[in-house]
């Protein structure tokens, strides 16, 4: 309701066309689009996330209850979860307990886009 001014009302199938997700503010370093904003009683939050080069240079972390699954669509993503750090490329994914502090950064001088499935 807050995102669009209308209460989510779909309960069988919700289709979100390319580039049509609803923008949300979640963390200042990333650009989020909610891909199921119009589905009532969601059990996960599917998000299309864009990380621009040069953003979050200090790898400032955030955390939230639940789990998260990230799947890189394009570019390269530096991912830090707790004390573990890795670089993911297109087709790579990570699943983690998101209560642990985590941060992302685009690497290689290009924008990174990934699909984040947040499971509260």
KAWO-V497563 format. One record per residue. N is the residue number from 1. D_LAST is the distance of its C-alpha to the last C-alpha in Angstrom with 2 decimals. Layout:
{{N,D_LAST} {N,D_LAST}}
This chain:
{{1,18.59} {2,18.59} {3,18.44} {4,21.28} {5,22.98} {6,22.33} {7,19.84} {8,17.98} {9,20.27} {10,19.91} {11,18.68} {12,20.47} {13,20.42} {14,19.66} {15,21.61} {16,21.21} {17,24.40} {18,24.93} {19,24.42} {20,23.37} {21,19.67} {22,19.11} {23,19.21} {24,16.69} {25,17.01} {26,14.17} {27,16.32} {28,20.09} {29,20.93} {30,19.25} {31,19.74} {32,16.77} {33,17.21} {34,14.61} {35,15.84} {36,14.58} {37,15.25} {38,17.58} {39,15.67} {40,15.10} {41,12.11} {42,9.95} {43,7.45} {44,6.67} {45,8.06} {46,11.31} {47,13.15} {48,16.76} {49,17.38} {50,20.94} {51,22.23} {52,25.89} {53,28.40} {54,29.21} {55,25.96} {56,24.26} {57,27.37} {58,26.48} {59,23.05} {60,21.41} {61,18.01} {62,14.75} {63,11.71} {64,8.30} {65,6.08} {66,4.35} {67,6.55} {68,8.49} {69,11.51} {70,14.37} {71,17.56} {72,20.61} {73,22.69} {74,25.51} {75,26.76} {76,25.80} {77,22.81} {78,23.18} {79,19.93} {80,19.76} {81,17.19} {82,18.65} {83,22.29} {84,21.94} {85,22.97} {86,23.75} {87,24.75} {88,23.31} {89,25.46} {90,25.25} {91,23.87} {92,22.26} {93,18.61} {94,16.40} {95,13.36} {96,12.18} {97,10.23} {98,9.22} {99,10.27} {100,13.64} {101,15.42} {102,15.61} {103,17.90} {104,19.38} {105,22.92} {106,25.01} {107,28.04} {108,31.38} {109,32.07} {110,30.21} {111,27.11} {112,24.08} {113,21.79} {114,18.71} {115,15.94} {116,12.40} {117,9.68} {118,6.26} {119,3.82} {120,0.00}}
